[in-house]
Amino acid sequence: MKKNVGKTDQIVRTILGVVLLIFAVIDPSKNWWGFLGFIPLITAYLRFCPAYLPFKINTSKDEK
């Protein structure tokens, strides 16, 4: 897997994931927020987003 998620994108995904997990904790009856929260957290951690592939989006700078 080649990285296609940049630093700013990674930070936004991490914040979004944490916020969604907090929603799941605040209202346990809607725990599906927690499942949705893991998606941006995983893509931020791996720095790879499969949804970017068909559109050839790459927010990561070339690392040398």
Backbone atoms as SQL, in Angstrom:
CREATE TABLE atoms (id INTEGER PRIMARY KEY, chain TEXT, resi INTEGER, resn TEXT, atom TEXT, x REAL, y REAL, z REAL);
INSERT INTO atoms VALUES
  (1, 'A', 1, 'MET', 'N', 0.842, -1.180, 0.000),
  (2, 'A', 1, 'MET', 'CA', 0.000, 0.000, 0.000),
  (3, 'A', 1, 'MET', 'C', 0.884, 1.239, 0.000),
  (4, 'A', 2, 'LYS', 'N', 0.702, 2.069, -0.994),
  (5, 'A', 2, 'LYS', 'CA', 1.429, 3.320, -1.068),
  (6, 'A', 2, 'LYS', 'C', 0.628, 4.391, -0.322),
  (7, 'A', 3, 'LYS', 'N', 1.306, 5.205, 0.457),
  (8, 'A', 3, 'LYS', 'CA', 0.621, 6.246, 1.225),
  (9, 'A', 3, 'LYS', 'C', -0.046, 7.235, 0.278),
  (10, 'A', 4, 'ASN', 'N', -1.295, 7.556, 0.558),
  (11, 'A', 4, 'ASN', 'CA', -1.994, 8.568, -0.229),
  (12, 'A', 4, 'ASN', 'C', -2.743, 9.565, 0.661),
  (13, 'A', 5, 'VAL', 'N', -2.433, 9.559, 1.951),
  (14, 'A', 5, 'VAL', 'CA', -3.043, 10.485, 2.910),
  (15, 'A', 5, 'VAL', 'C', -1.932, 11.341, 3.508),
  (16, 'A', 6, 'GLY', 'N', -2.036, 12.658, 3.325),
  (17, 'A', 6, 'GLY', 'CA', -1.037, 13.584, 3.833),
  (18, 'A', 6, 'GLY', 'C', -1.230, 13.893, 5.310),
  (19, 'A', 7, 'LYS', 'N', -0.321, 14.716, 5.840),
  (20, 'A', 7, 'LYS', 'CA', -0.343, 15.050, 7.274),
  (21, 'A', 7, 'LYS', 'C', -1.624, 15.782, 7.675),
  (22, 'A', 8, 'THR', 'N', -2.005, 16.809, 6.909),
  (23, 'A', 8, 'THR', 'CA', -3.213, 17.563, 7.252),
  (24, 'A', 8, 'THR', 'C', -4.440, 16.665, 7.162),
  (25, 'A', 9, 'ASP', 'N', -4.507, 15.872, 6.121),
  (26, 'A', 9, 'ASP', 'CA', -5.601, 14.912, 5.945),
  (27, 'A', 9, 'ASP', 'C', -5.624, 13.922, 7.107),
  (28, 'A', 10, 'GLN', 'N', -4.466, 13.495, 7.540),
  (29, 'A', 10, 'GLN', 'CA', -4.342, 12.550, 8.653),
  (30, 'A', 10, 'GLN', 'C', -4.873, 13.171, 9.948),
  (31, 'A', 11, 'ILE', 'N', -4.536, 14.418, 10.186),
  (32, 'A', 11, 'ILE', 'CA', -4.994, 15.105, 11.402),
  (33, 'A', 11, 'ILE', 'C', -6.517, 15.266, 11.389),
  (34, 'A', 12, 'VAL', 'N', -7.063, 15.671, 10.245),
  (35, 'A', 12, 'VAL', 'CA', -8.519, 15.845, 10.126),
  (36, 'A', 12, 'VAL', 'C', -9.234, 14.515, 10.345),
  (37, 'A', 13, 'ARG', 'N', -8.706, 13.438, 9.772),
  (38, 'A', 13, 'ARG', 'CA', -9.315, 12.113, 9.936),
  (39, 'A', 13, 'ARG', 'C', -9.256, 11.655, 11.395),
  (40, 'A', 14, 'THR', 'N', -8.151, 11.941, 12.067),
  (41, 'A', 14, 'THR', 'CA', -8.014, 11.557, 13.470),
  (42, 'A', 14, 'THR', 'C', -9.030, 12.299, 14.334),
  (43, 'A', 15, 'ILE', 'N', -9.147, 13.604, 14.122),
  (44, 'A', 15, 'ILE', 'CA', -10.106, 14.401, 14.894),
  (45, 'A', 15, 'ILE', 'C', -11.530, 13.921, 14.626),
  (46, 'A', 16, 'LEU', 'N', -11.864, 13.699, 13.358),
  (47, 'A', 16, 'LEU', 'CA', -13.200, 13.217, 13.004),
  (48, 'A', 16, 'LEU', 'C', -13.492, 11.864, 13.648),
  (49, 'A', 17, 'GLY', 'N', -12.525, 10.963, 13.618),
  (50, 'A', 17, 'GLY', 'CA', -12.707, 9.643, 14.220),
  (51, 'A', 17, 'GLY', 'C', -12.945, 9.718, 15.715),
  (52, 'A', 18, 'VAL', 'N', -12.177, 10.566, 16.389),
  (53, 'A', 18, 'VAL', 'CA', -12.328, 10.719, 17.840),
  (54, 'A', 18, 'VAL', 'C', -13.692, 11.329, 18.169),
  (55, 'A', 19, 'VAL', 'N', -14.108, 12.329, 17.405),
  (56, 'A', 19, 'VAL', 'CA', -15.418, 12.954, 17.639),
  (57, 'A', 19, 'VAL', 'C', -16.543, 11.932, 17.468),
  (58, 'A', 20, 'LEU', 'N', -16.458, 11.103, 16.437),
  (59, 'A', 20, 'LEU', 'CA', -17.487, 10.080, 16.231),
  (60, 'A', 20, 'LEU', 'C', -17.492, 9.057, 17.360),
  (61, 'A', 21, 'LEU', 'N', -16.324, 8.708, 17.862),
  (62, 'A', 21, 'LEU', 'CA', -16.262, 7.781, 19.000),
  (63, 'A', 21, 'LEU', 'C', -16.860, 8.415, 20.254),
  (64, 'A', 22, 'ILE', 'N', -16.644, 9.701, 20.435),
  (65, 'A', 22, 'ILE', 'CA', -17.229, 10.407, 21.581),
  (66, 'A', 22, 'ILE', 'C', -18.754, 10.399, 21.477),
  (67, 'A', 23, 'PHE', 'N', -19.289, 10.607, 20.262),
  (68, 'A', 23, 'PHE', 'CA', -20.742, 10.525, 20.071),
  (69, 'A', 23, 'PHE', 'C', -21.270, 9.160, 20.493),
  (70, 'A', 24, 'ALA', 'N', -20.533, 8.116, 20.192),
  (71, 'A', 24, 'ALA', 'CA', -20.961, 6.758, 20.556),
  (72, 'A', 24, 'ALA', 'C', -20.965, 6.573, 22.068),
  (73, 'A', 25, 'VAL', 'N', -20.026, 7.212, 22.757),
  (74, 'A', 25, 'VAL', 'CA', -19.954, 7.096, 24.216),
  (75, 'A', 25, 'VAL', 'C', -21.068, 7.919, 24.870),
  (76, 'A', 26, 'ILE', 'N', -21.343, 9.095, 24.319),
  (77, 'A', 26, 'ILE', 'CA', -22.375, 9.967, 24.879),
  (78, 'A', 26, 'ILE', 'C', -23.758, 9.335, 24.753),
  (79, 'A', 27, 'ASP', 'N', -24.042, 8.743, 23.600),
  (80, 'A', 27, 'ASP', 'CA', -25.356, 8.136, 23.362),
  (81, 'A', 27, 'ASP', 'C', -25.173, 6.675, 22.951),
  (82, 'A', 28, 'PRO', 'N', -25.084, 5.768, 23.940),
  (83, 'A', 28, 'PRO', 'CA', -24.839, 4.351, 23.629),
  (84, 'A', 28, 'PRO', 'C', -25.913, 3.700, 22.755),
  (85, 'A', 29, 'SER', 'N', -27.104, 4.274, 22.699),
  (86, 'A', 29, 'SER', 'CA', -28.140, 3.687, 21.845),
  (87, 'A', 29, 'SER', 'C', -27.802, 3.844, 20.364),
  (88, 'A', 30, 'LYS', 'N', -26.911, 4.775, 20.075),
  (89, 'A', 30, 'LYS', 'CA', -26.470, 4.985, 18.688),
  (90, 'A', 30, 'LYS', 'C', -24.994, 4.625, 18.574),
  (91, 'A', 31, 'ASN', 'N', -24.676, 3.403, 18.964),
  (92, 'A', 31, 'ASN', 'CA', -23.273, 2.994, 18.973),
  (93, 'A', 31, 'ASN', 'C', -22.694, 2.810, 17.577),
  (94, 'A', 32, 'TRP', 'N', -23.496, 2.918, 16.525),
  (95, 'A', 32, 'TRP', 'CA', -22.966, 2.820, 15.170),
  (96, 'A', 32, 'TRP', 'C', -22.046, 3.989, 14.862),
  (97, 'A', 33, 'TRP', 'N', -22.168, 5.096, 15.633),
  (98, 'A', 33, 'TRP', 'CA', -21.209, 6.199, 15.486),
  (99, 'A', 33, 'TRP', 'C', -19.796, 5.703, 15.769),
  (100, 'A', 34, 'GLY', 'N', -19.692, 4.806, 16.723),
  (101, 'A', 34, 'GLY', 'CA', -18.381, 4.251, 17.064),
  (102, 'A', 34, 'GLY', 'C', -17.787, 3.448, 15.926),
  (103, 'A', 35, 'PHE', 'N', -18.623, 2.670, 15.261),
  (104, 'A', 35, 'PHE', 'CA', -18.134, 1.904, 14.109),
  (105, 'A', 35, 'PHE', 'C', -17.678, 2.839, 12.994),
  (106, 'A', 36, 'LEU', 'N', -18.454, 3.899, 12.759),
  (107, 'A', 36, 'LEU', 'CA', -18.058, 4.878, 11.743),
  (108, 'A', 36, 'LEU', 'C', -16.780, 5.615, 12.144),
  (109, 'A', 37, 'GLY', 'N', -16.576, 5.796, 13.433),
  (110, 'A', 37, 'GLY', 'CA', -15.388, 6.492, 13.918),
  (111, 'A', 37, 'GLY', 'C', -14.101, 5.735, 13.676),
  (112, 'A', 38, 'PHE', 'N', -14.190, 4.415, 13.605),
  (113, 'A', 38, 'PHE', 'CA', -12.977, 3.628, 13.380),
  (114, 'A', 38, 'PHE', 'C', -12.450, 3.757, 11.953),
  (115, 'A', 39, 'ILE', 'N', -13.307, 4.034, 11.000),
  (116, 'A', 39, 'ILE', 'CA', -12.867, 4.124, 9.602),
  (117, 'A', 39, 'ILE', 'C', -11.858, 5.258, 9.404),
  (118, 'A', 40, 'PRO', 'N', -12.173, 6.505, 9.805),
  (119, 'A', 40, 'PRO', 'CA', -11.164, 7.551, 9.625),
  (120, 'A', 40, 'PRO', 'C', -9.926, 7.337, 10.499),
  (121, 'A', 41, 'LEU', 'N', -10.094, 6.721, 11.667),
  (122, 'A', 41, 'LEU', 'CA', -8.927, 6.456, 12.507),
  (123, 'A', 41, 'LEU', 'C', -7.984, 5.449, 11.854),
  (124, 'A', 42, 'ILE', 'N', -8.541, 4.412, 11.267),
  (125, 'A', 42, 'ILE', 'CA', -7.709, 3.398, 10.613),
  (126, 'A', 42, 'ILE', 'C', -7.019, 3.982, 9.385),
  (127, 'A', 43, 'THR', 'N', -7.763, 4.748, 8.576),
  (128, 'A', 43, 'THR', 'CA', -7.141, 5.335, 7.388),
  (129, 'A', 43, 'THR', 'C', -6.096, 6.378, 7.765),
  (130, 'A', 44, 'ALA', 'N', -6.295, 7.075, 8.881),
  (131, 'A', 44, 'ALA', 'CA', -5.286, 8.029, 9.341),
  (132, 'A', 44, 'ALA', 'C', -4.038, 7.302, 9.819),
  (133, 'A', 45, 'TYR', 'N', -4.219, 6.214, 10.534),
  (134, 'A', 45, 'TYR', 'CA', -3.078, 5.449, 11.045),
  (135, 'A', 45, 'TYR', 'C', -2.270, 4.824, 9.906),
  (136, 'A', 46, 'LEU', 'N', -2.963, 4.244, 8.945),
  (137, 'A', 46, 'LEU', 'CA', -2.282, 3.593, 7.821),
  (138, 'A', 46, 'LEU', 'C', -1.796, 4.597, 6.769),
  (139, 'A', 47, 'ARG', 'N', -2.352, 5.811, 6.809),
  (140, 'A', 47, 'ARG', 'CA', -2.079, 6.848, 5.811),
  (141, 'A', 47, 'ARG', 'C', -2.409, 6.355, 4.407),
  (142, 'A', 48, 'PHE', 'N', -3.445, 5.544, 4.328),
  (143, 'A', 48, 'PHE', 'CA', -3.913, 4.998, 3.058),
  (144, 'A', 48, 'PHE', 'C', -5.436, 4.990, 3.058),
  (145, 'A', 49, 'CYS', 'N', -6.028, 5.549, 2.004),
  (146, 'A', 49, 'CYS', 'CA', -7.483, 5.567, 1.873),
  (147, 'A', 49, 'CYS', 'C', -7.874, 4.888, 0.564),
  (148, 'A', 50, 'PRO', 'N', -8.537, 3.730, 0.642),
  (149, 'A', 50, 'PRO', 'CA', -8.919, 3.034, -0.583),
  (150, 'A', 50, 'PRO', 'C', -9.923, 3.821, -1.436),
  (151, 'A', 51, 'ALA', 'N', -10.688, 4.717, -0.835),
  (152, 'A', 51, 'ALA', 'CA', -11.650, 5.521, -1.596),
  (153, 'A', 51, 'ALA', 'C', -10.943, 6.516, -2.516),
  (154, 'A', 52, 'TYR', 'N', -9.692, 6.848, -2.235),
  (155, 'A', 52, 'TYR', 'CA', -8.923, 7.766, -3.074),
  (156, 'A', 52, 'TYR', 'C', -8.429, 7.101, -4.356),
  (157, 'A', 53, 'LEU', 'N', -8.295, 5.788, -4.360),
  (158, 'A', 53, 'LEU', 'CA', -7.699, 5.082, -5.500),
  (159, 'A', 53, 'LEU', 'C', -8.425, 5.306, -6.829),
  (160, 'A', 54, 'PRO', 'N', -9.743, 5.121, -6.919),
  (161, 'A', 54, 'PRO', 'CA', -10.396, 5.288, -8.226),
  (162, 'A', 54, 'PRO', 'C', -10.289, 6.711, -8.777),
  (163, 'A', 55, 'PHE', 'N', -10.137, 7.686, -7.879),
  (164, 'A', 55, 'PHE', 'CA', -10.076, 9.085, -8.292),
  (165, 'A', 55, 'PHE', 'C', -8.640, 9.589, -8.425),
  (166, 'A', 56, 'LYS', 'N', -7.681, 8.714, -8.134),
  (167, 'A', 56, 'LYS', 'CA', -6.249, 9.044, -8.199),
  (168, 'A', 56, 'LYS', 'C', -5.915, 10.279, -7.357),
  (169, 'A', 57, 'ILE', 'N', -6.513, 10.350, -6.168),
  (170, 'A', 57, 'ILE', 'CA', -6.244, 11.442, -5.236),
  (171, 'A', 57, 'ILE', 'C', -5.075, 11.041, -4.357),
  (172, 'A', 58, 'ASN', 'N', -4.155, 11.967, -4.152),
  (173, 'A', 58, 'ASN', 'CA', -3.008, 11.732, -3.286),
  (174, 'A', 58, 'ASN', 'C', -2.695, 13.028, -2.558),
  (175, 'A', 59, 'THR', 'N', -2.987, 13.091, -1.256),
  (176, 'A', 59, 'THR', 'CA', -2.700, 14.291, -0.477),
  (177, 'A', 59, 'THR', 'C', -1.350, 14.197, 0.215),
  (178, 'A', 60, 'SER', 'N', -0.667, 13.091, 0.014),
  (179, 'A', 60, 'SER', 'CA', 0.646, 12.882, 0.622),
  (180, 'A', 60, 'SER', 'C', 1.726, 13.418, -0.310),
  (181, 'A', 61, 'LYS', 'N', 2.708, 14.090, 0.281),
  (182, 'A', 61, 'LYS', 'CA', 3.839, 14.573, -0.508),
  (183, 'A', 61, 'LYS', 'C', 4.809, 13.426, -0.722),
  (184, 'A', 62, 'ASP', 'N', 5.516, 13.465, -1.827),
  (185, 'A', 62, 'ASP', 'CA', 6.531, 12.436, -2.087),
  (186, 'A', 62, 'ASP', 'C', 7.630, 12.534, -1.048),
  (187, 'A', 63, 'GLU', 'N', 7.889, 11.424, -0.378),
  (188, 'A', 63, 'GLU', 'CA', 8.936, 11.394, 0.638),
  (189, 'A', 63, 'GLU', 'C', 10.206, 10.848, 0.022),
  (190, 'A', 64, 'LYS', 'N', 11.301, 11.580, 0.215),
  (191, 'A', 64, 'LYS', 'CA', 12.588, 11.155, -0.356),
  (192, 'A', 64, 'LYS', 'C', 13.549, 10.751, 0.715);
